[in-house]
């Protein structure tokens, strides 16, 4: 039930026997003390500690008590008190070497969160973010380019790959145009009727060369005949 202490209404919620040490719970509760209820919920939602889940449940219960029992809204509430008290410790044992035992202490705590309606000016409104004008935008300064020997071959390979891709794209773009150009003369040839082939002109046979006349033997003269007969007669006498 709501309580009035020092002219201020307080709404409390408590979780008892939470399985965590009081020290760990206090590390989480320090972040939400004095914050608004809505902001405290967002803080606990992003806490990495496991006890933050239990603290979030207690805060949610306190907000529900304030809304249902007192008729307050969550935006008007402030976390006044947030603390953790030590609870009973469970004793357990663990066997160790040479017949000895180790003591295990499982500690508990009681988490208490108290809310109250905010006083005028206690909750500071968040500043609205306005878009920056063109004059207020930071000017981007060009960074000096660093020359790297190892990066040069990589840039060359990238440039070569881009050139190959461009040529491939151009070839794919020109292929349909070439196909259309080849299809046009084929369509025209199919539309025209086939003309009869012209007869080839007959070639005249070449005339055979005439045989050359054989030379006639020369007639024997008287001088030669007389000498021959004389020679024959001489041979016969011998």
C-alpha positions in Angstrom: 0.0 0.0 0.0 1.2 3.5 -0.6 2.9 5.2 2.3 3.4 8.9 3.0 6.8 9.7 4.5 8.1 13.3 4.7 5.1 14.6 2.7 5.9 12.2 -0.2 4.0 9.2 -1.4 6.1 6.0 -1.7 5.2 2.8 -3.5 7.3 -0.2 -2.7 8.0 -3.6 -4.1 10.3 -6.3 -2.7 11.7 -9.6 -3.8 13.0 -11.9 -1.0 15.4 -14.8 -1.1 16.9 -13.9 -4.4 19.7 -16.4 -5.3 22.4 -13.8 -5.6 24.8 -12.1 -3.1 23.8 -8.7 -1.8 27.1 -7.2 -3.1 26.3 -8.2 -6.7 22.8 -6.8 -6.5 24.0 -3.5 -5.1 26.3 -3.0 -8.1 23.3 -3.1 -10.4 20.9 -1.1 -8.2 23.4 1.8 -8.0 22.7 2.6 -11.7 18.9 3.1 -11.3 18.8 5.1 -8.0 17.4 8.6 -8.7 16.4 7.8 -12.3 12.9 7.9 -13.7 11.0 4.5 -13.8 11.1 4.4 -17.6 14.8 5.1 -17.8 15.5 2.6 -15.1 13.7 -0.1 -17.0 15.9 0.5 -20.1 19.1 0.5 -18.0 18.2 -2.9 -16.4 17.3 -4.3 -19.8 20.8 -3.8 -21.1 22.7 -4.9 -18.0 24.9 -7.9 -18.5 24.7 -9.2 -14.9 22.2 -12.0 -14.1 20.8 -10.3 -11.0 19.6 -7.4 -13.3 16.7 -9.7 -14.4 15.5 -10.0 -10.8 15.8 -6.3 -10.2 13.8 -5.6 -13.4 11.0 -7.8 -12.2 10.9 -5.9 -8.9 10.8 -2.6 -10.7 8.0 -3.8 -13.0 6.0 -4.9 -9.9 6.5 -1.5 -8.2 5.3 0.3 -11.4 2.2 -2.0 -11.5 1.5 -1.2 -7.8 1.7 2.5 -8.5 -0.6 2.3 -11.6 -3.2 0.0 -10.1 -3.3 1.1 -6.5 -2.5 4.8 -6.7 -3.5 5.7 -10.3 -0.1 7.1 -11.3 1.5 6.8 -14.7 4.9 5.2 -15.3 6.2 8.5 -16.9 5.6 10.4 -13.6 7.5 8.0 -11.3 11.0 8.2 -9.9 13.1 5.6 -8.2 13.7 7.0 -4.7 15.2 3.9 -2.9 16.9 0.9 -4.4 18.9 -1.4 -2.1 19.6 -5.0 -1.3 19.8 -6.6 2.1 21.6 -9.8 2.9 19.4 -12.9 3.3 20.1 -16.3 4.8 23.1 -18.2 3.5 22.8 -21.9 2.5 25.7 -24.1 3.6 26.9 -26.8 1.4 30.0 -29.1 1.4 32.2 -30.5 -1.3 34.6 -33.4 -0.9 38.3 -32.7 -1.3 41.5 -34.7 -1.2 42.7 -36.7 1.8 39.3 -36.9 3.4 38.8 -33.2 3.7 35.8 -31.0 2.7 35.4 -27.5 1.4 32.6 -25.2 2.6 30.3 -23.7 -0.1 28.2 -20.7 0.8 25.1 -20.0 -1.4 24.1 -16.5 -0.5 20.7 -14.8 -0.9 19.5 -11.2 -0.7 16.3 -9.2 -0.5 15.9 -6.5 -3.2 13.7 -3.5 -2.5 12.8 -0.7 -4.9 10.7 2.3 -3.8 9.0 4.6 -6.3 7.5 8.0 -5.8 5.7 10.6 -8.0 8.2 13.0 -9.4 8.4 16.5 -8.1 8.2 19.4 -10.6 11.5 19.6 -12.4 12.8 16.3 -11.0 12.5 14.5 -14.3 14.5 16.3 -16.9 13.1 16.1 -20.4 15.3 14.6 -23.0 16.6 17.1 -25.6 15.1 16.7 -29.0 17.4 15.9 -31.8 17.2 18.4 -34.6 18.7 17.8 -38.0 21.9 19.6 -38.6 22.0 22.4 -41.2 24.3 22.2 -44.1 26.6 24.8 -42.5 26.9 22.8 -39.3 27.9 19.6 -41.0 31.6 18.7 -40.5 33.7 19.2 -43.5 35.3 16.0 -44.7 39.0 16.5 -45.2 40.8 14.4 -47.8 43.2 12.0 -46.2 46.6 11.7 -47.9 46.9 8.6 -50.0 49.5 6.1 -48.8 51.4 4.2 -51.4 51.5 0.5 -50.7 53.6 -1.8 -52.8 51.5 -4.8 -51.9 48.3 -3.1 -52.9 49.5 -2.3 -56.5 49.2 -5.8 -57.9 45.8 -6.2 -56.3 44.6 -2.9 -58.0 45.9 -4.2 -61.3 44.1 -7.4 -61.0 40.9 -5.6 -60.0 41.2 -3.3 -63.1 41.8 -6.3 -65.3 38.8 -8.1 -63.9 36.6 -5.1 -64.5 37.9 -4.7 -68.1 37.1 -8.4 -68.7 33.6 -7.9 -67.3 33.1 -4.9 -69.5 34.2 -6.7 -72.7 32.0 -9.6 -71.8 29.0 -7.3 -71.3 29.7 -5.6 -74.6 29.9 -8.9 -76.4 26.6 -10.1 -74.9 25.1 -6.8 -76.0 26.3 -7.0 -79.6 25.4 -10.7 -80.0 21.7 -10.1 -80.5 22.4 -7.3 -82.9 24.7 -9.5 -85.0 22.1 -12.3 -84.9 19.5 -9.9 -86.2 21.8 -8.6 -89.0 22.5 -12.2 -90.1 18.9 -13.1 -90.0 17.9 -10.2 -92.4 19.9 -11.3 -95.5 18.7 -14.9 -94.9 15.1 -13.7 -94.8 15.6 -11.6 -98.0 17.2 -14.6 -99.8 14.3 -16.8 -98.8 11.8 -14.2 -100.1 13.4 -13.9 -103.6 12.7 -16.8 -106.1 15.7 -18.9 -107.0 17.0 -18.0 -110.4 18.2 -20.6 -112.9 22.0 -20.9 -113.2 23.4 -19.5 -116.5 24.9 -22.0 -118.9 28.7 -21.9 -119.1 30.0 -20.9 -122.6 31.5 -23.9 -124.5 35.2 -23.6 -125.2 36.5 -24.2 -128.7 39.2 -26.9 -129.0 42.6 -25.6 -129.7 44.0 -26.5 -133.3 46.7 -29.2 -133.3 50.1 -28.0 -134.5 51.0 -29.2 -138.1 54.0 -31.6 -138.3 57.2 -30.1 -139.7 58.2 -31.5 -143.2 61.3 -33.7 -143.2 64.3 -32.3 -145.0 64.9 -34.0 -148.5 68.2 -35.7 -149.1 70.7 -33.9 -151.4 71.3 -35.6 -154.8 74.8 -37.0 -155.3 77.0 -35.0 -157.7 79.2 -36.3 -160.5 82.4 -35.5 -158.7 81.6 -37.5 -155.7 80.3 -40.5 -157.8 83.5 -40.7 -159.8 85.8 -40.7 -156.9 83.9 -43.4 -155.3 84.2 -45.7 -158.3 87.9 -45.1 -158.6 88.4 -46.0 -155.0 86.5 -49.2 -155.4 88.5 -50.3 -158.4 91.7 -49.7 -156.6 90.7 -51.9 -153.7 89.7 -54.7 -156.1 93.1 -54.6 -157.9 95.0 -54.8 -154.7 
